[in-house]
Amino acid sequence: MKRLSDVETMSELPLFPSLYQINTRVWLTELSRALGRRATLDDLPDAELDRAAGMGFDWIWLLSVWSTGPAGQRVSRANREWRREFEETLPDLREEDIAGSGFAITGYTVHPDLGGDAALARLRERLRARGLRLMLDFVPNHTGLDHPWVADHPEYYIAGTEADLARAPQNYTRVKRTRGDLLLAHGRDPYFDGWPDTLQLDYSRPATQEAMIAELLKVAGQCDGVRCDMAMLVLPEVFERTWGHRAPPFWPRATARVRERVPGFCFMAEVYWDLEWTMLQQGFDYAYDKRLYDRLHEGHARPVREHLLAGLDFQSKLARFLENHDEPRAAATFAPGMHEAAAVITYLSPGLRFFHQGQFEGRRKRISPHLVRAPLESSDTALHQFYGGLLAVLRQPIVRDGQWCLLDCIPAWDGNGTWESFIAWSWHARDGQQRLMVVNYAGSQGQCYVPLPFPALNGHAVRLTDLIGPARYDRDGNDLVSRGLYLDLLPWGYHVFEVTPV
């Protein structure tokens, strides 16, 4: 593995990079148990960083490193609904397992329990030496209940009235201060009740926006990119629908200001409601592709195939995932077979390939961002082996920087409609390398032909070697280009073929 010297710069990212999300507090809790003392970011083993680099990741996203306060922790421990969820995750739940949400932030300084800003800076250099970029959280919509701004700048927040409190008590709270109590709104989105451990920032106020840009600039000095929590909530039209106040656009100015100081800084948006393209136009590099996840979860091939018809200028900027800290675990959501087929589609399509800690081992219990301990779970050996093969394919330059093309699937014979369940695509490299991926995304066996878009195969015998499974076929190149490759796949079957003239 190549290590960078202090004077070398980071290499350019591939067109389609890979990201690994790690629950920092849970990881350090497990490490603390092994060490017999409180572990900090300095204690993260070099061997684990080497492993992440060797797996082919370009980005490490450390979840929940920022400072949080006792007020948020008290809410997390007292909320009955949340506590029921915590007990389902940890039947032996202890009070110290509930640290409070990592998104109820009181300041963009690293929590002292994690080692502070200096430990993060040292870890960033260790990541950099392995060619890994660091991504951290940015929470634009709200702060924690005991953020210093509550005392110093209450005008940054949405204020409520007694009538608001009477009408929607779940969305407002009284905040005690030495300089007079306040009635403020909880952070929320327009479709749900407020988050009771947060306070809503008022983006209709220019001073609030300037303060948040200053926070972003501070964060940009500590990492290489940010994942922006619920980024669409501060869009002018969404903010107005939620709060009745018209806010000037925030993201175009914020992203431009940060990049003036830190060229190449990366912004990834957590975004829903089909606002992905809007966020990309606002200055984001990547946006969550929740729509693909939902369509894969529904289990029907046609909506997935139609989703992949979008232009590459859009698809290349989508962050594609099967699980993250907000979604249920993939192993608990997708049945065996369906899980692997969905992973082949998700991660061998263009875009940013977004993996979550525990996904490779088949963990089944989602860990709330309020918790700092994970349950003990056994590893799924077969699933771990599958992901090892998939990651090996993802390390190949052809799927990191190559040309992608969605392919046509045609009926194997008249009256056989199972071709509708197939999704096929190809990758092509400048050096002539070719890959063919095909998935029968259905719970029943199916057949089809897939004409290959590789005219150079004409006049050659061609070998198709599955890079994940045992299949290997020799076929006539003329036939593959004209009529197509005949496929007969079991439910949720797939091939990841290397295509080589013999």
C-alpha positions in Angstrom: 0.0 0.0 0.0 1.4 3.4 -1.0 1.8 5.9 1.8 2.1 9.6 1.1 5.0 11.6 2.5 4.4 14.9 4.2 5.2 16.8 1.1 3.1 14.8 -1.3 -0.4 15.8 -2.2 -3.4 13.6 -2.2 -4.0 11.9 -5.5 -7.1 12.8 -7.5 -10.2 11.0 -6.6 -11.6 8.5 -9.1 -14.7 9.4 -11.0 -16.7 7.0 -8.8 -15.1 6.8 -5.3 -16.0 4.6 -2.3 -17.0 5.8 1.2 -17.0 3.9 4.5 -19.2 5.3 7.3 -18.0 4.5 10.8 -19.9 5.1 14.1 -17.0 6.7 16.0 -18.4 6.6 19.5 -19.4 2.9 19.2 -16.0 2.0 17.7 -14.2 3.8 20.6 -16.4 2.1 23.2 -15.4 -1.3 21.8 -11.8 -0.3 21.8 -12.0 1.0 25.4 -13.3 -2.4 26.5 -10.3 -4.0 24.8 -7.8 -1.5 26.3 -9.2 -1.4 29.8 -9.4 2.4 29.7 -11.1 5.2 27.8 -10.0 5.2 24.2 -9.6 8.3 22.0 -9.1 8.9 18.3 -5.4 8.5 19.0 -6.0 4.9 19.9 -7.6 3.8 16.6 -5.1 1.2 15.4 -3.0 1.8 12.3 -3.9 -1.8 11.3 -7.5 -0.8 11.0 -6.7 2.2 8.9 -4.5 0.1 6.7 -7.4 -2.4 6.3 -9.8 0.4 5.2 -7.3 1.6 2.6 -6.6 -1.9 1.4 -10.3 -2.5 0.9 -10.3 0.3 -1.6 -12.0 3.2 0.2 -11.3 6.8 -0.7 -13.4 8.4 2.0 -13.8 7.6 5.7 -16.9 9.3 7.3 -16.6 9.5 11.1 -20.0 9.8 12.5 -20.6 11.9 15.7 -17.3 13.4 16.6 -18.6 16.9 17.6 -19.3 18.2 21.1 -22.8 17.5 22.6 -24.2 18.7 25.9 -25.9 17.3 29.0 -29.3 18.8 28.0 -29.5 16.6 24.9 -28.3 13.6 26.9 -31.1 14.1 29.5 -33.7 14.3 26.8 -32.4 11.1 25.2 -32.4 9.2 28.5 -35.9 10.4 29.5 -37.7 10.0 26.1 -39.9 6.9 26.5 -40.3 6.2 22.8 -36.6 6.5 22.1 -35.8 4.4 25.2 -37.9 1.6 23.9 -35.9 1.6 20.7 -32.6 1.6 22.7 -33.8 -1.4 24.7 -34.7 -3.3 21.6 -31.1 -2.7 20.4 -29.5 -3.4 23.7 -31.6 -5.6 26.1 -28.9 -5.0 28.8 -29.1 -1.2 28.3 -27.2 0.9 30.8 -27.5 4.7 31.3 -24.0 5.3 30.2 -24.9 3.7 26.8 -27.1 6.7 26.1 -24.8 9.7 25.4 -27.3 11.8 23.5 -27.7 12.3 19.8 -24.6 13.1 17.9 -26.7 15.5 15.9 -27.7 17.7 18.9 -24.4 19.6 18.5 -23.2 22.2 20.9 -20.1 23.1 19.0 -17.9 22.1 16.1 -15.0 21.1 18.3 -14.2 17.4 18.8 -15.8 16.0 22.0 -13.2 15.9 24.8 -14.0 12.2 25.4 -12.8 11.5 21.9 -9.5 13.3 22.4 -10.4 16.9 21.2 -9.4 18.7 18.0 -5.7 17.7 18.3 -6.5 14.0 18.3 -8.7 14.5 15.2 -5.9 16.4 13.4 -3.4 13.6 14.2 -5.9 11.0 12.9 -6.5 13.0 9.7 -2.8 12.9 9.0 -2.7 9.2 9.6 -5.6 8.8 7.1 -3.9 11.1 4.7 -0.8 9.0 4.8 -2.9 6.1 3.5 -4.6 8.1 0.7 -7.8 8.4 2.7 -9.9 11.5 2.9 -11.9 12.4 6.0 -15.6 13.3 6.0 -17.4 14.7 9.1 -21.0 15.8 10.0 -22.4 19.2 9.5 -25.9 19.9 10.9 -27.3 23.0 9.2 -30.9 22.9 10.5 -30.6 23.0 14.3 -28.3 23.0 17.3 -28.4 21.3 20.7 -30.5 22.7 23.5 -27.5 24.0 25.4 -25.5 25.5 22.4 -23.7 28.7 23.5 -25.8 30.7 21.0 -28.9 30.2 23.2 -27.2 32.5 25.7 -25.3 34.8 23.4 -27.4 34.9 20.2 -31.0 33.9 20.8 -31.9 35.9 17.7 -30.4 33.0 15.6 -33.3 30.8 16.5 -37.0 30.5 15.6 -39.0 32.0 18.5 -42.4 30.7 19.5 -45.4 32.3 21.1 -47.7 31.1 23.8 -50.3 30.4 21.1 -47.7 28.2 19.3 -46.9 26.3 22.4 -50.6 25.7 23.1 -51.3 24.6 19.5 -48.2 22.3 19.1 -46.5 21.7 22.4 -44.4 19.0 20.9 -42.7 21.6 18.6 -41.7 24.2 21.2 -39.9 24.4 24.5 -39.1 26.9 27.3 -35.4 27.5 27.6 -34.1 28.9 30.9 -31.4 31.6 30.8 -29.8 33.9 33.3 -30.8 36.8 31.1 -34.4 35.8 30.8 -36.2 32.6 29.7 -37.1 32.0 26.0 -39.7 30.1 24.1 -38.0 28.5 21.1 -38.9 26.0 18.4 -37.5 22.5 18.2 -35.7 21.6 15.0 -38.0 19.6 12.7 -39.0 18.9 9.1 -42.4 19.8 7.9 -43.8 16.2 8.0 -42.9 15.3 11.6 -43.0 16.5 15.1 -39.9 18.4 16.4 -36.8 16.7 17.7 -37.0 17.5 21.4 -33.2 17.6 21.9 -32.7 20.4 19.4 -33.5 24.1 18.7 -34.4 25.3 15.2 -32.2 27.9 13.5 -33.8 30.8 11.7 -32.5 31.0 8.2 -34.6 34.0 7.3 -32.1 36.0 9.4 -28.8 36.9 7.5 -26.9 36.9 10.8 -27.8 33.2 11.3 -26.6 32.3 7.9 -23.4 34.2 8.4 -22.8 32.4 11.7 -23.4 29.0 10.1 -21.1 29.8 7.2 -18.4 30.6 9.8 -19.0 27.2 11.4 -18.7 25.5 8.1 -15.4 27.3 7.5 -14.2 26.1 10.8 -15.1 22.5 10.0 -13.5 22.8 6.6 -10.2 23.3 8.3 -10.5 19.9 10.1 -11.6 17.5 7.3 -11.9 17.1 3.5 -15.6 17.0 3.2 -18.9 17.1 5.1 -22.1 15.1 5.0 -24.8 17.7 5.6 -27.7 16.4 7.7 -31.2 16.9 6.2 -29.6 19.4 3.9 -32.9 20.2 2.1 -34.5 21.7 5.2 -32.8 25.0 4.7 -33.9 25.4 1.1 -36.0 28.6 0.9 -39.2 26.8 -0.3 -38.9 24.1 2.4 -38.0 26.5 5.2 -41.0 28.7 4.3 -43.3 25.7 4.2 -42.2 24.6 7.6 -41.9 28.0 9.4 -43.8 30.6 7.3 -40.6 32.7 6.8 -39.0 33.2 3.5 -35.2 32.6 3.7 -32.6 33.7 1.2 -30.7 30.8 -0.4 -28.0 29.5 1.9 -26.2 26.6 0.1 -24.9 28.4 -3.0 -23.2 31.1 -0.9 -22.0 28.6 1.8 -20.4 26.1 -0.6 -18.8 28.9 -2.6 -17.3 30.6 0.5 -15.9 27.3 1.7 -14.3 26.5 -1.6 -12.7 29.9 -1.9 -10.7 29.0 1.2 -10.5 25.2 0.7 -10.6 24.4 -3.0 -11.9 20.9 -3.7 -13.8 20.6 -0.4 -16.6 18.1 -0.7 -20.2 18.5 0.2 -22.6 15.5 0.4 -26.3 16.1 1.0 -28.6 13.9 3.0 -31.7 14.7 0.9 -35.2 13.3 0.3 -38.4 14.3 -1.5 -36.8 14.1 -5.0 -34.8 17.2 -4.3 -31.5 15.5 -5.3 -31.0 17.5 -8.5 -31.9 20.7 -6.6 -29.1 20.1 -4.1 -26.6 19.4 -6.7 -27.4 22.7 -8.4 -27.0 24.4 -5.0 -23.3 23.5 -4.9 -23.2 19.9 -3.6 -20.9 17.3 -5.0 -23.1 14.3 -4.0 -26.7 13.7 -2.9 -28.2 10.7 -1.3 -29.9 8.3 -3.8 -32.8 7.3 -1.5 -35.0 6.7 -4.5 -32.8 3.8 -5.8 -32.8 2.3 -2.3 -36.6 2.4 -2.1 -37.0 0.9 -5.5 -34.6 -1.9 -4.7 -36.4 -2.5 -1.5 -39.7 -2.8 -3.3 -38.1 -5.7 -5.3 -39.3 -4.8 -8.9 -36.8 -4.6 -11.7 -38.6 -2.1 -14.0 -38.5 0.9 -11.6 -34.9 0.2 -10.9 -34.0 0.0 -14.6 -36.0 3.2 -15.3 -34.1 5.0 -12.5 -30.8 4.0 -14.2 -31.9 5.7 -17.4 -31.1 9.1 -15.9 -28.2 11.1 -17.4 -24.7 10.3 -16.2 -24.2 13.9 -15.2 -26.9 13.2 -12.5 -26.1 9.6 -11.7 -22.4 10.3 -11.2 -23.3 12.6 -8.3 -25.5 10.2 -6.4 -24.4 8.6 -3.2 -25.7 5.0 -3.5 -26.2 2.8 -0.4 -28.0 -0.2 1.0 -27.8 1.0 4.6 -26.6 3.8 6.8 -27.2 5.0 10.4 -30.7 6.2 9.5 -31.9 3.2 7.6 -32.4 -0.4 8.9 -29.6 -2.8 8.4 -29.5 -4.3 4.9 -29.2 -7.9 6.2 -32.4 -7.3 8.2 -34.2 -5.6 5.3 -33.2 -7.6 2.2 -33.7 -11.4 2.1 -30.7 -13.5 1.3 -30.2 -13.5 -2.4 -32.1 -10.3 -2.9 -29.5 -8.6 -0.7 -26.6 -9.6 -2.9 -28.5 -8.7 -6.1 -29.3 -5.3 -4.7 -25.7 -4.8 -3.8 -24.4 -5.6 -7.2 -26.8 -3.0 -8.7 -26.1 -0.4 -6.1 -22.4 -0.5 -6.0 -21.5 -1.4 -9.6 -23.5 1.4 -11.0 -22.0 4.9 -11.4 -21.9 7.3 -8.4 -20.3 7.4 -5.0 -20.4 3.9 -3.4 -21.5 4.4 0.2 -20.9 1.5 2.7 -21.8 1.4 6.4 -19.8 -0.2 9.3 -21.2 -3.7 10.0 -22.7 -4.1 6.6 -20.0 -6.5 5.4 -20.5 -8.7 8.4 -24.3 -8.9 8.0 -25.1 -7.0 11.2 -28.9 -6.9 11.7 -29.5 -4.4 14.5 -29.5 -0.7 13.7 -27.6 1.5 16.2 -29.3 4.8 17.1 -27.0 7.8 16.9 -28.0 8.4 20.6 -26.1 5.2 21.7 -22.4 4.6 22.1 -22.5 0.8 22.4 -23.5 -1.9 19.9 -24.9 -5.3 20.6 -22.7 -8.4 20.1 -23.7 -10.1 16.8 -22.2 -13.0 15.0 -20.8 -12.4 11.5 -22.6 -13.8 8.4 -19.7 -15.7 6.8 -21.4 -16.1 3.3 -22.3 -12.4 3.2 -18.8 -11.4 4.3 -17.3 -13.5 1.5 -19.7 -11.9 -1.0 -18.7 -8.4 0.0 -15.1 -9.3 -0.2 -15.6 -10.3 -3.8 -17.6 -7.2 -4.6 -15.0 -4.9 -3.0 -12.3 -6.6 -5.1 -14.2 -5.7 -8.2 -14.7 -2.2 -7.0 -10.9 -1.7 -6.6 -10.5 -2.3 -10.4 -9.9 1.0 -12.3 -12.5 0.2 -14.9 -15.4 0.6 -12.5 -13.8 3.6 -10.8 -13.0 5.6 -13.9 -14.5 3.8 -16.8 -17.4 4.4 -19.1 -20.8 3.0 -18.0 -23.7 2.1 -20.2 -27.1 0.6 -19.4 -27.9 -2.2 -21.8 -31.1 -3.5 -23.5 -32.5 -6.9 -22.4 -34.7 -8.7 -25.0 -37.0 -11.7 -24.7 -35.4 -15.1 -25.0 -38.4 -16.3 -27.0 -41.9 -15.1 -27.8 -44.2 -15.1 -24.9 -41.5 -15.2 -22.3 -41.9 -12.1 -20.2 -39.2 -12.8 -17.7 -36.8 -10.6 -19.6 -38.5 -7.7 -17.8 -36.9 -8.7 -14.6 -33.3 -8.3 -15.9 -31.1 -5.3 -15.5 -27.8 -5.3 -17.5 -25.0 -2.8 -17.9 -21.4 -2.6 -19.1 -18.2 -0.9 -18.2 -15.5 0.0 -20.8 -12.0 1.2 -20.1 -9.7 3.3 -22.4 -7.3 0.3 -22.6 -10.0 -1.8 -24.1 -11.0 -3.7 -21.0 -14.7 -4.6 -20.8 -17.0 -5.7 -18.0 -20.6 -7.0 -18.2 -23.0 -7.0 -15.2 -26.4 -8.6 -15.3 -29.0 -9.2 -12.6 -32.3 -11.1 -12.5 -33.9 -8.8 -10.0 -36.9 -11.0 -9.2 -37.9 -13.9 -7.0 -38.4 -16.2 -9.9 -36.1 -17.7 -12.6 -35.8 -15.8 -15.9 -34.3 -15.8 -19.3 -33.2 -13.1 -21.8 -30.7 -12.0 -24.4 -28.3 -9.1 -23.8 -26.6 -7.7 -27.0 -23.1 -6.5 -26.0 -22.0 -3.0 -27.1 -18.4 -4.1 -27.9 -18.0 -4.2 -31.7 -14.3 -5.2 -31.3 -15.5 -8.6 -30.2 -16.6 -9.4 -33.8 -14.4 -12.1 -35.4 -13.1 -13.4 -32.0 -13.9 -16.1 -29.6 -14.8 -14.5 -26.3 -14.4 -15.7 -22.7 -16.8 -14.4 -20.0 -15.4 -15.0 -16.5 -17.5 -14.2 -13.5 -15.4 -12.2 -11.1 -17.7 -13.0 -8.1 -19.0 -16.4 -8.9 -17.7 -19.6 -10.5 -19.2 -19.2 -14.0 -17.0 -19.1 -17.1 -18.2 -19.3 -20.7 -16.6 -19.2 -24.1 -18.8 -17.7 -26.8 -18.6 -16.4 -30.4 -18.0 -12.7 -30.5 -20.2 -12.1 -33.6 -23.1 -13.8 -31.9 -22.7 -11.8 -28.7 -22.8 -8.5 -30.6 -25.6 -9.3 -33.0 -28.0 -11.6 -31.1 -26.7 -11.2 -27.6 -25.6 -13.3 -24.7 -28.2 -15.8 -23.6 -28.9 -15.8 -19.9 -30.9 -18.1 -17.7 -30.7 -17.0 -14.1 -32.2 -18.3 -10.9 -34.2 -15.9 -8.6 -32.0 -12.9 -7.7 -29.2 -14.4 -9.8 -26.3 -12.2 -11.1 -23.1 -12.3 -13.1 -20.2 -9.8 -13.0 -18.3 -10.8 -16.2 -14.9 -9.9 -17.3 -15.2 -10.0 -21.1 -12.0 -10.9 -23.0 -11.3 -11.9 -26.6 -9.5 -15.3 -26.7 
